[in-house]
Amino acid sequence: MKKLIKKGKVKDIYDIGNNQILFEFSDRISCFDVILKDKIPSKGEVLCRMAAFWFKTLNFPNNMVEIIPPNQMIVKKCEVIPIECVVRGYLYGSFYERVKNGEVKLSVEPVLAMKLPEIFFDPTTKFEQKDRVISKEEILEKGWLTEKESEWIKQKSIELYKKMSEIADKAGFILADVKFEFGRDGDKIILIDSIGLDEFRLWSKKTYSPGKTQESFDKQVVRDWLIKEGYKESLDKAAKSGKKMPEPPKLPDELIKETTRTYIYVFEKLTGEKF
């Protein structure tokens, strides 16, 4: 018998006993920390199968036990380390804004979407209302990791990013950044949660050009539409004024279909599997 632990933005988590957890990947989509009303058909199956692909391909200790088609994964229960380990290879998104604002210093002049001089480890908090960048000093102070564990996770995250980048490169993509999560299985630290299009940013090698906004193979097309419709601006205004957050608009049917096609296209290109 399964017991619901958490209904997340994109997946539902159940305790199924025997020290195991069930992930049910949904077709829900969230943007700007808001779950939209519309669903993206096949998204849950893509994310589930892609997570399984990466866990197997990266050949790194993880908590995956088995897949139950089409969109469920059984994982071993473990102690979650409350840190999201973000690895950045390119200057983009919120990281670009932090560099422009002087919060982060680079050894070169910043250009949007440029390849960084060196891979940047950029951890954030987990389980807070809004994720925020966290320093190594704060991680140690909170007792989430020891000095040795902190360095180990940083190096392993960078190694995993490099391995994923090589696979993405062969498939015709650039892996701009990725987020890993780790947990404790006894005295071992292992990969947990999921690795999919909600955890990394992909660009096309053919159309890549520094200095401009890149074509992203994820839910960016939905974000862009919401920005164009003024929803992001409405959210920001509501947040500043303390007012109730506005309801998200209904997505156009063609946008929903395009997003489904994007998820399936990336899955097939990266994995070499037919959906």
C-alpha positions in Angstrom: 0.0 0.0 0.0 1.4 3.4 -1.0 1.2 6.5 1.2 1.5 10.0 -0.3 4.5 11.8 1.2 4.6 14.9 -1.1 2.8 16.2 -4.2 5.6 18.2 -5.9 5.6 20.5 -8.8 6.3 17.8 -11.3 6.2 14.5 -9.4 4.3 12.8 -6.6 6.3 10.9 -4.0 4.9 7.9 -2.1 6.2 5.7 0.7 5.6 2.1 -0.4 7.2 0.4 2.6 10.3 -1.9 2.6 12.5 1.2 2.9 11.5 2.3 -0.6 10.0 5.4 -2.2 7.9 5.6 -5.4 8.3 8.5 -7.8 5.4 9.2 -10.1 6.4 11.6 -12.8 3.4 13.7 -13.8 2.6 15.7 -17.0 2.4 18.8 -14.9 4.6 21.8 -15.8 5.8 24.6 -13.6 7.3 27.9 -14.5 8.5 30.7 -12.2 7.6 28.3 -9.2 4.0 28.2 -10.3 2.3 25.0 -11.4 0.4 25.8 -14.6 -3.2 24.6 -15.2 -2.3 22.7 -18.4 -0.5 19.5 -18.7 2.2 18.4 -21.2 1.2 15.0 -22.6 4.1 12.4 -22.3 6.3 14.7 -20.2 6.1 12.4 -17.2 7.1 9.4 -19.1 10.0 11.2 -20.8 11.3 12.5 -17.5 11.1 9.0 -15.9 12.8 7.2 -18.7 15.5 10.0 -19.1 16.3 9.8 -15.3 16.7 6.0 -15.7 19.0 6.6 -18.7 21.3 9.0 -16.9 21.5 6.9 -13.7 22.5 3.9 -15.8 24.8 5.7 -18.1 26.7 7.8 -15.6 27.5 4.6 -13.7 27.6 6.4 -10.4 26.1 5.1 -7.1 22.4 6.1 -7.0 19.2 5.1 -5.3 17.2 3.9 -8.3 15.8 0.4 -7.8 13.6 -0.2 -10.9 11.2 1.5 -13.4 7.5 0.7 -13.6 6.4 1.8 -17.1 5.4 4.3 -18.2 6.2 6.9 -15.6 7.1 5.4 -12.2 10.4 4.8 -10.5 11.1 2.9 -7.3 14.0 4.3 -5.4 15.7 3.3 -2.1 14.9 5.6 0.8 17.9 7.6 2.0 18.7 10.8 3.9 18.5 13.7 1.6 21.4 16.3 1.7 19.5 19.6 1.6 21.7 21.1 -1.2 21.1 21.4 -4.9 24.4 21.0 -6.6 24.3 23.3 -9.6 27.2 23.0 -12.1 27.6 25.7 -14.8 29.6 25.5 -17.9 28.1 28.6 -19.6 27.1 32.1 -18.5 23.3 32.2 -18.6 20.1 32.8 -16.7 20.3 34.0 -13.1 24.0 33.4 -13.0 24.5 35.9 -15.8 22.4 38.5 -13.8 24.6 37.8 -10.7 27.8 38.4 -12.7 26.4 41.6 -14.3 25.4 42.8 -10.8 28.9 42.2 -9.5 27.9 39.4 -7.1 30.2 37.0 -8.9 33.6 38.0 -10.4 34.9 36.4 -13.7 38.4 36.7 -15.0 37.1 37.8 -18.4 34.5 40.3 -19.7 31.1 38.7 -19.3 29.1 37.9 -22.5 25.7 36.3 -22.4 25.8 32.5 -23.1 29.6 32.4 -23.4 31.6 29.4 -22.3 32.9 30.0 -18.8 36.7 30.1 -18.4 36.3 27.2 -16.0 33.4 25.0 -14.8 31.6 26.8 -11.9 30.2 24.9 -8.9 27.2 26.9 -7.7 25.2 25.2 -4.9 21.8 26.4 -3.7 19.5 25.5 -0.8 16.8 22.9 -1.0 13.5 22.8 0.9 13.4 26.6 1.3 10.4 28.5 -0.2 12.8 29.9 -2.8 16.2 28.3 -3.6 19.1 30.6 -2.9 22.8 30.4 -3.5 24.6 29.0 -0.5 28.3 29.3 0.4 30.6 26.5 1.4 31.0 28.2 4.8 27.2 28.1 5.5 27.0 24.5 4.4 29.7 23.6 6.9 28.2 25.8 9.6 24.8 24.1 9.3 26.5 20.7 9.5 25.1 19.4 6.2 28.5 18.3 5.0 32.0 18.0 6.4 34.9 19.8 4.7 36.0 16.6 3.1 32.4 15.7 1.9 31.9 19.2 0.6 35.0 19.0 -1.6 34.1 15.5 -2.7 30.6 16.4 -3.8 32.0 19.5 -5.7 34.5 17.4 -7.6 32.0 14.6 -8.3 29.4 17.1 -9.6 31.9 18.6 -12.0 33.0 15.1 -13.2 29.3 14.1 -13.8 28.7 17.4 -15.7 31.7 16.7 -17.9 30.5 13.1 -18.6 27.0 14.4 -19.5 28.5 17.1 -21.6 30.3 14.6 -23.8 27.1 12.6 -24.3 25.2 15.8 -25.1 27.9 16.9 -27.5 27.7 13.6 -29.5 23.9 14.1 -29.8 24.4 17.7 -31.2 23.7 19.6 -28.0 25.6 21.9 -25.5 24.9 21.2 -21.9 24.9 24.7 -20.4 24.3 23.7 -16.8 22.8 20.9 -14.6 21.6 20.3 -11.1 22.4 17.2 -9.1 21.1 16.1 -5.7 22.8 13.7 -3.3 21.8 11.7 -0.3 23.2 9.4 2.4 22.8 5.7 2.1 24.4 4.6 5.3 28.0 5.9 5.2 27.9 6.4 1.4 26.9 9.5 -0.5 24.9 8.7 -3.6 23.0 10.4 -6.4 19.3 10.8 -5.8 16.1 12.3 -7.2 16.0 12.8 -10.9 18.2 14.0 -13.9 16.1 15.2 -16.8 15.0 18.3 -18.7 13.8 20.0 -15.5 17.3 19.6 -14.1 19.5 20.7 -17.0 19.7 23.3 -19.8 20.4 22.2 -23.4 21.3 24.2 -26.5 21.7 23.3 -30.1 25.4 23.2 -31.2 24.3 24.3 -34.7 22.6 27.5 -33.6 24.8 28.3 -30.6 26.1 31.9 -30.7 27.4 33.8 -27.7 26.0 37.2 -27.0 22.3 36.4 -27.5 19.4 34.3 -26.0 19.9 30.7 -26.9 17.3 28.2 -28.3 16.6 25.9 -25.3 15.4 22.3 -25.5 13.3 22.4 -22.4 10.3 24.3 -21.1 11.9 27.6 -22.0 9.4 28.0 -24.9 6.6 28.0 -22.3 8.5 30.5 -20.1 9.0 32.8 -23.1 5.3 32.7 -23.9 4.3 33.5 -20.3 6.8 36.5 -20.4 5.3 37.7 -23.7 1.8 37.4 -22.3 2.9 39.6 -19.3 2.4 36.8 -16.7 5.9 37.0 -15.3 5.6 40.8 -14.9 2.2 40.2 -13.0 3.9 37.7 -10.7 6.8 40.0 -9.9 4.4 42.9 -9.2 2.2 40.7 -6.9 5.3 39.5 -5.0 6.6 43.0 -4.4 3.2 44.3 -3.2 2.4 41.3 -1.2 -0.8 40.6 -3.1 -2.2 37.2 -4.1 -0.4 35.6 -7.0 -2.4 35.8 -10.3 -3.7 32.7 -11.9 -1.6 31.4 -14.8 -3.2 31.8 -18.3 -4.2 28.8 -20.3 -1.5 27.6 -22.7 -2.3 27.5 -26.5 -2.9 24.0 -27.8 0.0 24.3 -30.3 2.4 25.4 -27.6 1.5 22.3 -25.6 2.1 20.1 -28.6 5.4 21.8 -29.4 6.6 21.3 -25.8 5.7 17.6 -26.0 7.6 17.3 -29.3 10.6 19.0 -27.7 10.7 16.6 -24.8 10.4 13.5 -27.0 13.0 14.8 -29.5 15.6 15.4 -26.8 15.0 12.1 -25.2 15.5 10.2 -28.5 18.6 12.2 -29.5 20.3 11.8 -26.1 19.4 8.2 -25.4 19.3 6.7 -28.9 16.1 5.1 -27.9 12.7 5.3 -29.7 9.9 6.8 -27.6 
